[in-house]
Amino acid sequence: MRFRIQMVLVLGLLALGGIGVRLYGLQVVKGPWYGELALRQHQRAVVTRAHRGTIHDRNGHVLALSVVRLSLFANPSRIKDPVGTAGALGNILGRPAAELEKRLRRKGYFVWLGRKLEPTQVAAIRALKVRGLGFREEIKRIYPNGSLACHVLGFSGTDNTGLEGIEARYDVALTGKPGRYRVYRNGRPRGPRLRYPELEEGRSVAGADVVLTLDLWMQYEVEQALDELVRKHAPRSATAIVLDSATGEVLALAGRPGFDPNKFSKSPRANYRCRAVTDTYEVGSTIKPLVAAAAIAEGHAQPDDEIFCENGSWRIRGRTLHDHKPFGNLTVSGIIEKSSNIGIAKVASHLGPEVLYSYLSAFGIGRSTHVGLSGEERGLMQPWSRWTSSTMVSIPMGHEIALTPMQLATAFNCLASGGVHVAPRILLRMTGSAGDSSHRFAPMQTARVFKRELVEKIMDPMLCQVVQRGTGKRAKIEGLAVAGKTGTAQKIDPETQTYSHSKHVVSFVGYAPADRRHGEPKITVMVLVDEPTKEVGGGGQVAAPVFRQIVHRIFASGRLP
């Protein structure tokens, strides 16, 4: 009996020791691991997306906004009829049934079937009453005006990250700051979830609203004019820009071809590019007034000085210059009016490389405008120390330098603004989520290039002559003084590396009103057309009528800045 009692006691002690060791292992050695496991089973961190800011035009019209949409998911393990379910969903979602069936047969408990669906689609899917389907709320970016201002706005992707345009450039400000909180639940699969405000790790902060300088009505009129241009001339691309002459604010900016940011994936990637700032061109004769103004400002020429234009052909420095018509003696004003290559080359020869380069730099050529759009190029202009013997002949005609359309509009605006270089801008202000104006962007005048008297008394009348009786007659508007200049530049043939006789870039740039006795110029407008293929003509035949249409509609409406 004593032995049995001892054995029971020993076995009891061993059992207690084993239990103690096991408890030590569970509570001490693996205690933190089991604690974390229990925590994961009973609580979950939830990230709340911040509401993406809205984009407005200068008058408060909505250009881009975010709305709540439901996205469809499935638990494949609960789908009893993958074939039938896939067929029914395919009709609603407009997707191949085979693709949906493949997703429904996957192993696991979660798979996306459709993202950010329309309310009609959600109602149709709910009517199916299929067990294993569910919805989650997501934010969808909407562009209520379709393709209008698409190159300015750009678009955001499925995860609401900005990918192009303003959406990409100001993505951080628009996105805001996501929030984070924890929820607790019991062990039941469909048990209640409890949220404790005191355990929140940070509330979401909505993104800032962005207000652009665009005028939606002007934008519409400009795009209508470009659409008419495309139907008539079928160019490779076209760009139009409207600036507020005094402030440099971009009132309208449009390009063709375009795309619908609501369905951006259905358009070629090349259509996303905002050619107004990403593409550079040799601009041809639109540079001539700026060169002439520099020569006059330096005292090397006067508007009435006569220059012999060699009757249309001039051999100089190993090359022959040609005019589109043979001209004899022309005044400096006549050189601009008739757009003589030979005449402007002779005018520029008195400046010298260093002086001409300094003026071109003052116009903003060869550097970014910092307008506020993504992908902007600096353009191309070699330092004057690297110019060759023929550069002083080429640049006054618009060769050997390449500008973006925005640079050309900004350079010409130096004349419209009375001789001051005004930096262009697309962003008017940003407004915080609480409604406070967090930042307002003011106009920035960077430098005075010409005296006001030179522009008002010489350049305005000279450029008005271009429109009244020169190469820009198709830009003429009855009852309104318009100043401007045409441009026609041959493109480089990539195969021969010589100038093509069939491919051109044509342009017209000008401002109105150009009679300062009745007020300062209000708008500066630039139209550039790359490779017009139907009814081929120069800037006066192709671009000037578009300029006229835009300016006429803006002034007729009275919607001036």
C-alpha positions as CSV (number, residue, x, y, z in Angstrom):
1,M,0.0,0.0,0.0
2,R,2.9,2.4,0.9
3,F,4.5,1.6,-2.4
4,R,1.3,2.3,-4.3
5,I,0.9,5.6,-2.5
6,Q,4.4,6.6,-3.4
7,M,4.0,5.7,-7.0
8,V,0.7,7.7,-7.2
9,L,2.5,10.6,-5.6
10,V,5.5,10.4,-8.0
11,L,3.2,10.1,-11.0
12,G,1.1,13.1,-9.7
13,L,4.2,15.1,-9.3
14,L,5.4,14.2,-12.8
15,A,2.0,15.1,-14.2
16,L,2.1,18.4,-12.4
17,G,5.6,19.0,-13.6
18,G,4.6,18.3,-17.2
19,I,1.7,20.6,-16.9
20,G,3.9,23.3,-15.4
21,V,6.4,22.9,-18.3
22,R,3.6,23.0,-20.8
23,L,2.2,26.1,-19.2
24,Y,5.6,27.7,-19.1
25,G,6.0,27.0,-22.8
26,L,2.5,28.3,-23.7
27,Q,2.5,31.4,-21.4
28,V,6.1,32.4,-21.2
29,V,8.0,31.0,-24.2
30,K,5.2,31.3,-26.8
31,G,3.0,33.7,-24.9
32,P,3.7,36.8,-27.1
33,W,3.2,34.8,-30.3
34,Y,-0.2,33.5,-29.1
35,G,-1.1,36.9,-27.9
36,E,-0.5,38.4,-31.3
37,L,-2.4,35.6,-32.9
38,A,-5.4,36.2,-30.7
39,L,-5.1,39.9,-31.4
40,R,-5.1,39.3,-35.2
41,Q,-8.2,37.1,-34.9
42,H,-10.1,39.7,-32.9
43,Q,-9.0,43.0,-34.3
44,R,-8.1,44.4,-37.7
45,A,-6.5,47.6,-38.8
46,V,-8.7,49.5,-41.4
47,V,-7.2,52.2,-43.6
48,T,-9.6,54.9,-44.7
49,R,-8.8,56.6,-47.9
50,A,-8.9,60.4,-47.9
51,H,-11.4,62.1,-50.2
52,R,-9.4,63.2,-53.3
53,G,-9.7,67.0,-53.9
54,T,-11.9,68.5,-56.6
55,I,-10.5,70.4,-59.6
56,H,-12.3,73.6,-60.6
57,D,-12.0,76.2,-63.3
58,R,-11.5,79.8,-62.4
59,N,-15.3,80.4,-62.2
60,G,-16.0,77.4,-59.9
61,H,-17.1,74.9,-62.5
62,V,-16.2,71.3,-61.6
63,L,-13.6,69.7,-63.9
64,A,-12.8,66.6,-61.9
65,L,-14.4,65.1,-58.7
66,S,-14.5,61.9,-56.7
67,V,-17.7,59.9,-56.1
68,V,-18.4,56.7,-54.2
69,R,-18.9,53.6,-56.3
70,L,-19.3,49.9,-55.4
71,S,-16.9,47.3,-56.5
72,L,-17.9,43.6,-57.0
73,F,-15.9,40.8,-55.3
74,A,-16.6,37.0,-54.9
75,N,-15.7,34.3,-52.4
76,P,-15.0,31.4,-54.9
77,S,-15.4,28.8,-52.2
78,R,-19.1,29.7,-51.9
79,I,-20.0,30.0,-55.6
80,K,-21.9,26.8,-56.4
81,D,-22.5,27.5,-60.2
82,P,-19.4,29.2,-61.6
83,V,-20.6,28.7,-65.2
84,G,-24.0,30.2,-64.8
85,T,-22.8,33.0,-62.5
86,A,-20.1,33.9,-65.0
87,G,-22.5,34.1,-67.8
88,A,-25.0,36.3,-66.0
89,L,-22.2,38.6,-64.7
90,G,-20.6,38.8,-68.2
91,N,-23.8,40.3,-69.6
92,I,-24.0,42.9,-66.9
93,L,-20.3,43.8,-66.7
94,G,-19.7,43.6,-70.5
95,R,-16.8,41.2,-70.0
96,P,-16.1,37.7,-71.4
97,A,-17.9,35.0,-69.4
98,A,-14.8,32.7,-69.8
99,E,-12.6,35.2,-68.0
100,L,-15.1,35.6,-65.1
101,E,-15.5,31.8,-64.8
102,K,-11.7,31.5,-64.5
103,R,-11.7,33.9,-61.6
104,L,-14.6,32.2,-59.9
105,R,-12.8,28.8,-60.0
106,R,-9.7,30.2,-58.2
107,K,-8.7,28.8,-54.8
108,G,-9.1,31.2,-52.0
109,Y,-11.8,33.4,-50.4
110,F,-11.5,36.7,-52.3
111,V,-11.3,37.8,-55.9
112,W,-12.2,41.1,-57.7
113,L,-14.8,40.8,-60.5
114,G,-15.5,44.4,-61.3
115,R,-14.3,47.7,-60.0
116,K,-16.2,51.0,-59.4
117,L,-19.5,49.9,-61.1
118,E,-22.3,52.1,-62.2
119,P,-25.5,52.0,-60.0
120,T,-27.5,50.3,-62.7
121,Q,-24.9,47.4,-62.8
122,V,-25.0,47.1,-59.0
123,A,-28.8,46.8,-59.0
124,A,-28.7,44.2,-61.7
125,I,-26.1,42.1,-59.9
126,R,-28.0,42.3,-56.6
127,A,-31.2,41.1,-58.4
128,L,-29.3,37.8,-59.2
129,K,-29.2,37.0,-55.5
130,V,-26.1,34.8,-55.9
131,R,-24.5,33.6,-52.7
132,G,-20.8,34.4,-52.5
133,L,-20.9,37.8,-54.2
134,G,-20.4,41.0,-52.3
135,F,-19.6,44.7,-52.7
136,R,-17.1,47.1,-51.3
137,E,-17.1,50.9,-51.5
138,E,-14.4,52.6,-53.5
139,I,-13.7,56.1,-54.8
140,K,-14.0,56.7,-58.5
141,R,-12.7,59.8,-60.3
142,I,-15.2,61.5,-62.6
143,Y,-14.6,64.0,-65.4
144,P,-18.0,65.5,-66.0
145,N,-17.0,67.3,-69.2
146,G,-15.6,64.3,-71.0
147,S,-12.6,65.1,-73.1
148,L,-12.7,68.9,-72.5
149,A,-9.4,70.1,-71.2
150,C,-8.1,66.5,-71.1
151,H,-4.5,67.4,-71.7
152,V,-4.5,69.8,-68.8
153,L,-6.4,67.6,-66.3
154,G,-4.8,64.2,-67.2
155,F,-6.3,61.4,-65.2
156,S,-5.9,59.1,-62.2
157,G,-5.7,55.3,-62.2
158,T,-7.8,52.6,-60.5
159,D,-6.1,53.3,-57.1
160,N,-6.8,57.0,-57.5
161,T,-3.2,57.9,-58.0
162,G,-2.6,60.8,-60.5
163,L,-1.0,59.5,-63.7
164,E,-1.1,62.4,-66.1
165,G,-1.6,66.2,-66.2
166,I,-2.7,68.2,-63.2
167,E,-3.8,64.9,-61.5
168,A,-0.2,63.7,-61.6
169,R,1.6,67.1,-61.0
170,Y,-0.4,67.9,-57.9
171,D,-1.1,64.4,-56.8
172,V,0.2,64.8,-53.2
173,A,-2.0,67.8,-52.6
174,L,-5.1,66.3,-54.2
175,T,-4.7,62.9,-52.4
176,G,-4.7,64.1,-48.9
177,K,-3.7,61.9,-45.9
178,P,-5.4,58.5,-45.3
179,G,-6.7,57.6,-41.8
180,R,-6.3,54.4,-39.8
181,Y,-8.4,52.8,-37.1
182,R,-8.9,49.3,-35.4
183,V,-12.0,47.3,-35.2
184,Y,-12.7,44.3,-32.8
185,R,-15.0,41.4,-33.4
186,N,-15.9,38.0,-31.7
187,G,-15.2,34.6,-33.2
188,R,-18.4,34.4,-35.3
189,P,-17.8,34.8,-39.1
190,R,-20.6,37.4,-39.3
191,G,-20.2,38.7,-35.8
192,P,-20.5,42.4,-35.0
193,R,-17.5,44.7,-35.4
194,L,-16.8,47.2,-32.7
195,R,-14.9,50.4,-33.3
196,Y,-13.4,52.4,-30.5
197,P,-12.8,56.1,-31.3
198,E,-10.1,56.3,-28.6
199,L,-8.1,53.7,-30.5
200,E,-8.0,55.6,-33.8
201,E,-4.4,56.1,-35.0
202,G,-5.3,59.1,-37.2
203,R,-8.2,60.5,-39.0
204,S,-8.1,60.9,-42.8
205,V,-7.5,64.4,-44.1
206,A,-9.2,65.3,-47.4
207,G,-7.1,66.4,-50.3
208,A,-7.0,70.1,-51.3
209,D,-9.3,71.4,-54.0
210,V,-7.3,72.8,-56.9
211,V,-8.6,75.9,-58.8
212,L,-7.1,76.3,-62.3
213,T,-6.8,79.5,-64.4
214,L,-8.9,77.9,-67.1
215,D,-12.2,79.4,-68.2
216,L,-14.4,76.4,-69.1
217,W,-16.4,78.4,-71.7
218,M,-13.2,79.6,-73.4
219,Q,-11.9,76.1,-73.3
220,Y,-15.0,74.8,-75.1
221,E,-14.8,77.5,-77.8
222,V,-11.1,76.7,-78.4
223,E,-11.7,73.0,-78.7
224,Q,-14.6,73.6,-81.1
225,A,-12.3,75.7,-83.3
226,L,-9.6,72.9,-83.3
227,D,-12.2,70.3,-84.2
228,E,-13.2,72.4,-87.2
229,L,-9.5,72.7,-88.1
230,V,-9.0,68.9,-87.9
231,R,-12.0,68.2,-90.1
232,K,-10.8,70.7,-92.7
233,H,-7.0,70.0,-92.7
234,A,-6.5,66.6,-91.1
235,P,-3.2,67.6,-89.4
236,R,-0.9,65.2,-87.5
237,S,-1.6,67.3,-84.4
238,A,-2.8,70.8,-83.4
239,T,-2.4,73.0,-80.4
240,A,-4.1,76.3,-79.3
241,I,-3.3,78.4,-76.2
242,V,-5.1,81.5,-74.8
243,L,-3.2,83.6,-72.3
244,D,-4.4,86.5,-70.2
245,S,-1.9,89.1,-71.6
246,A,-1.5,90.9,-68.3
247,T,-1.1,88.0,-65.9
248,G,0.0,85.1,-68.0
249,E,-2.9,83.0,-66.8
250,V,-3.7,80.2,-69.1
251,L,-7.4,80.8,-70.0
252,A,-7.6,77.9,-72.4
253,L,-5.2,75.1,-73.6
254,A,-6.3,72.4,-76.1
255,G,-4.7,69.9,-78.4
256,R,-5.7,67.3,-81.0
257,P,-5.7,64.4,-80.9
258,G,-7.3,64.1,-77.5
259,F,-8.9,61.5,-75.3
260,D,-11.7,61.0,-72.7
261,P,-10.1,60.8,-69.2
262,N,-13.1,58.8,-68.0
263,K,-12.1,56.1,-70.5
264,F,-8.4,56.8,-71.0
265,S,-7.4,53.2,-71.5
266,K,-9.3,53.1,-74.7
267,S,-7.0,55.8,-76.3
268,P,-3.4,55.5,-77.5
269,R,-0.8,56.6,-75.0
270,A,0.5,59.2,-77.5
271,N,-2.8,61.0,-77.2
272,Y,-2.2,61.7,-73.5
273,R,0.7,64.0,-74.2
274,C,0.2,67.7,-73.6
275,R,2.0,68.9,-76.8
276,A,1.7,72.5,-75.7
277,V,4.6,71.8,-73.3
278,T,6.1,68.5,-74.3
279,D,6.7,68.9,-78.0
280,T,9.2,71.3,-79.6
281,Y,9.1,72.8,-83.1
282,E,11.1,75.1,-85.3
283,V,8.6,78.0,-85.3
284,G,9.5,79.7,-88.5
285,S,8.6,83.4,-89.1
286,T,6.7,84.0,-85.8
287,I,10.2,84.8,-84.3
288,K,10.8,87.7,-86.8
289,P,8.9,90.4,-84.9
290,L,10.9,89.6,-81.8
291,V,14.2,89.9,-83.7
292,A,13.1,93.1,-85.3
293,A,12.1,94.6,-81.9
294,A,15.5,93.7,-80.6
295,A,17.3,95.4,-83.5
296,I,15.1,98.5,-83.0
297,A,15.7,98.5,-79.2
298,E,19.4,98.4,-79.8
299,G,19.3,101.3,-82.3
300,H,20.4,99.3,-85.3
301,A,17.2,99.7,-87.2
302,Q,14.1,101.9,-87.5
303,P,10.7,100.9,-88.9
304,D,11.1,103.0,-92.1
305,D,14.7,101.9,-92.9
306,E,14.8,100.4,-96.3
307,I,16.7,97.1,-96.9
308,F,17.3,95.4,-100.2
309,C,15.9,91.9,-100.2
310,E,17.9,90.6,-103.2
311,N,14.8,89.9,-105.3
312,G,14.1,86.7,-103.5
313,S,17.5,84.9,-103.5
314,W,20.6,85.7,-101.5
315,R,23.8,83.7,-101.3
316,I,25.5,84.2,-97.9
317,R,28.0,82.2,-95.8
318,G,27.8,79.1,-98.0
319,R,24.0,78.9,-98.3
320,T,21.3,80.5,-100.3
321,L,18.3,82.2,-98.6
322,H,15.0,82.3,-100.5
323,D,11.8,84.3,-100.0
324,H,8.4,83.0,-100.8
325,K,8.1,85.9,-103.3
326,P,10.8,88.1,-104.9
327,F,11.1,91.4,-103.0
328,G,13.3,94.4,-103.8
329,N,13.5,97.2,-101.3
330,L,11.4,96.7,-98.2
331,T,11.2,98.8,-95.0
332,V,11.7,97.0,-91.7
333,S,7.9,97.1,-91.2
334,G,7.5,95.7,-94.7
335,I,9.9,92.9,-94.0
336,I,7.6,91.8,-91.1
337,E,4.5,92.4,-93.1
338,K,5.7,90.4,-96.1
339,S,7.7,87.9,-94.0
340,S,11.0,88.2,-95.9
341,N,13.7,85.8,-94.8
342,I,16.4,87.8,-96.5
343,G,15.3,91.0,-95.0
344,I,15.1,89.8,-91.4
345,A,18.5,88.1,-91.8
346,K,20.0,91.5,-92.8
347,V,18.3,93.2,-89.9
348,A,19.6,90.7,-87.4
349,S,23.2,90.8,-88.8
350,H,23.7,94.2,-87.0
351,L,23.0,92.7,-83.6
352,G,25.7,90.1,-83.2
353,P,25.4,86.7,-81.6
354,E,25.8,87.7,-78.0
355,V,23.1,90.4,-78.1
356,L,20.7,88.4,-80.1
357,Y,21.1,85.4,-77.7
358,S,20.5,87.7,-74.7
359,Y,17.2,88.9,-76.1
360,L,16.0,85.4,-77.1
361,S,16.9,84.3,-73.5
362,A,14.9,87.2,-72.1
363,F,11.9,86.0,-74.1
364,G,12.2,82.7,-72.3
365,I,13.5,80.7,-75.2
366,G,15.7,77.7,-74.1
367,R,14.3,77.4,-70.6
368,S,11.1,76.0,-69.1
369,T,8.2,78.3,-68.6
370,H,7.3,76.6,-65.3
371,V,3.6,76.9,-66.2
372,G,2.7,74.1,-63.9
373,L,2.1,71.2,-66.3
374,S,3.9,67.8,-66.3
375,G,6.5,66.9,-68.8
376,E,7.5,70.3,-69.9
377,E,10.5,70.6,-72.2
378,R,13.1,73.4,-72.2
379,G,13.2,73.8,-75.9
380,L,16.5,74.0,-77.8
381,M,18.8,76.9,-78.2
382,Q,22.6,76.6,-78.2
383,P,24.7,79.1,-76.2
384,W,25.9,81.9,-78.5
385,S,29.5,80.8,-78.1
386,R,28.6,77.6,-80.0
387,W,26.8,79.2,-82.9
388,T,28.2,78.6,-86.4
389,S,28.7,81.2,-89.1
390,S,25.2,80.4,-90.5
391,T,23.4,80.6,-87.1
392,M,22.9,84.3,-87.3
393,V,21.2,83.8,-90.6
394,S,19.1,80.8,-89.5
395,I,17.7,81.9,-86.2
396,P,16.0,85.1,-87.5
397,M,14.0,82.8,-89.8
398,G,13.1,80.5,-86.9
399,H,15.6,77.7,-87.7
400,E,18.2,76.2,-85.4
401,I,16.0,76.9,-82.4
402,A,13.0,74.8,-81.2
403,L,10.3,76.0,-78.9
404,T,7.2,74.5,-77.3
405,P,3.9,76.2,-78.2
406,M,3.8,77.5,-74.6
407,Q,7.2,79.1,-75.0
408,L,6.2,80.7,-78.3
409,A,3.0,82.1,-76.7
410,T,4.9,83.4,-73.7
411,A,7.6,85.0,-75.9
412,F,5.1,86.8,-78.1
413,N,3.2,87.9,-75.0
414,C,6.2,90.1,-74.2
415,L,4.8,92.4,-76.8
416,A,1.2,92.2,-75.7
417,S,2.2,93.0,-72.1
418,G,4.0,96.2,-73.1
419,G,7.5,94.8,-73.2
420,V,7.4,92.7,-69.9
421,H,8.1,89.0,-69.8
422,V,5.2,87.5,-67.7
423,A,5.6,83.9,-66.6
424,P,2.5,81.8,-67.6
425,R,0.7,79.7,-65.0
426,I,-2.1,77.2,-64.9
427,L,-2.7,77.0,-61.1
428,L,-4.8,79.8,-59.6
429,R,-5.1,78.6,-56.0
430,M,-5.4,75.6,-53.7
431,T,-8.1,75.4,-51.1
432,G,-7.8,73.2,-48.0
433,S,-10.4,70.7,-46.8
434,A,-11.6,73.2,-44.2
435,G,-12.4,75.7,-46.8
436,D,-9.4,78.0,-46.1
437,S,-7.4,79.3,-49.0
438,S,-4.1,77.6,-48.3
439,H,-2.2,79.2,-51.2
440,R,-3.0,81.7,-53.9
441,F,-0.6,82.0,-56.8
442,A,0.1,85.6,-58.0
443,P,1.2,86.7,-61.4
444,M,5.0,86.9,-61.8
445,Q,6.7,89.5,-64.0
446,T,10.2,88.3,-64.4
447,A,11.9,91.1,-66.4
448,R,11.3,94.1,-68.7
449,V,12.5,93.2,-72.2
450,F,11.5,96.3,-74.2
451,K,10.5,99.9,-73.3
452,R,6.7,100.4,-73.4
453,E,7.0,103.1,-76.0
454,L,8.8,100.8,-78.5
455,V,5.9,98.3,-78.3
456,E,3.1,100.8,-78.3
457,K,4.4,103.1,-81.0
458,I,6.3,100.7,-83.3
459,M,5.5,97.0,-82.8
460,D,1.8,97.3,-82.3
461,P,1.3,99.2,-85.7
462,M,3.8,96.9,-87.4
463,L,2.0,93.7,-86.4
464,C,-1.4,95.2,-87.1
465,Q,-0.1,95.8,-90.7
466,V,0.6,92.0,-90.9
467,V,-3.1,91.3,-90.2
468,Q,-4.5,94.2,-92.3
469,R,-2.6,93.7,-95.5
470,G,0.2,91.2,-94.9
471,T,0.5,87.4,-94.6
472,G,-2.1,87.3,-91.7
473,K,-5.1,88.8,-93.5
474,R,-7.2,85.8,-92.6
475,A,-6.9,86.8,-88.9
476,K,-8.6,90.2,-89.5
477,I,-11.6,91.0,-87.4
478,E,-13.8,93.9,-88.4
479,G,-14.0,96.5,-85.6
480,L,-11.1,95.0,-83.6
481,A,-7.5,95.9,-83.8
482,V,-5.5,92.6,-84.0
483,A,-1.7,92.2,-84.0
484,G,-0.1,89.0,-85.0
485,K,2.4,87.1,-87.1
486,T,2.2,84.0,-89.3
487,G,4.8,81.2,-89.3
488,T,5.5,78.4,-91.7
489,A,8.5,76.1,-90.9
490,Q,9.8,73.1,-92.9
491,K,10.3,70.0,-90.9
492,I,13.4,67.9,-91.0
493,D,13.0,64.7,-93.1
494,P,14.4,61.9,-90.7
495,E,15.6,59.9,-93.7
496,T,17.6,62.6,-95.6
497,Q,18.2,64.9,-92.6
498,T,17.3,67.8,-94.8
499,Y,14.3,70.1,-94.7
500,S,11.2,68.6,-96.3
501,H,9.3,70.4,-99.0
502,S,6.0,68.6,-98.1
503,K,5.9,68.5,-94.3
504,H,5.5,71.8,-92.4
505,V,4.6,73.2,-89.1
506,V,2.4,76.3,-89.5
507,S,1.4,78.8,-86.8
508,F,-0.2,82.1,-86.0
509,V,0.3,84.0,-82.8
510,G,-1.1,87.4,-81.9
511,Y,-3.0,89.5,-79.4
512,A,-6.0,91.8,-79.2
513,P,-7.0,94.5,-78.8
514,A,-3.9,96.0,-80.2
515,D,-4.9,99.7,-80.1
516,R,-3.8,100.7,-76.6
517,R,-5.6,104.1,-76.8
518,H,-8.7,102.2,-75.8
519,G,-7.2,99.7,-73.3
520,E,-4.5,97.2,-72.9
521,P,-4.4,93.9,-74.8
522,K,-6.6,91.3,-73.1
523,I,-5.7,88.0,-74.6
524,T,-2.7,86.5,-76.4
525,V,-3.6,83.5,-78.6
526,M,-1.3,81.0,-80.3
527,V,-2.3,78.3,-82.8
528,L,0.1,75.7,-84.1
529,V,-0.7,73.0,-86.6
530,D,1.7,70.1,-87.3
531,E,1.6,68.7,-90.8
532,P,-1.7,69.8,-92.3
533,T,-2.5,67.4,-95.1
534,K,-5.6,68.7,-96.7
535,E,-5.7,72.1,-98.5
536,V,-2.1,72.6,-97.5
537,G,-1.1,76.1,-96.9
538,G,1.1,78.3,-94.6
539,G,0.3,79.8,-91.3
540,G,-1.8,82.5,-93.0
541,Q,-4.0,80.0,-94.7
542,V,-4.3,77.3,-92.0
543,A,-3.6,78.8,-88.5
544,A,-4.8,82.4,-88.9
545,P,-8.5,81.5,-89.5
546,V,-8.5,79.4,-86.3
547,F,-7.0,82.4,-84.4
548,R,-9.7,84.6,-85.9
549,Q,-12.4,82.3,-84.9
550,I,-11.2,82.0,-81.3
551,V,-10.6,85.7,-80.8
552,H,-13.9,86.7,-82.5
553,R,-16.0,84.4,-80.3
554,I,-14.3,85.5,-77.1
555,F,-14.7,89.2,-77.8
556,A,-18.3,88.7,-79.1
557,S,-19.2,86.9,-75.9
558,G,-17.8,89.7,-73.7
559,R,-16.2,87.0,-71.4
560,L,-12.8,88.8,-71.3
561,P,-10.4,88.5,-68.3
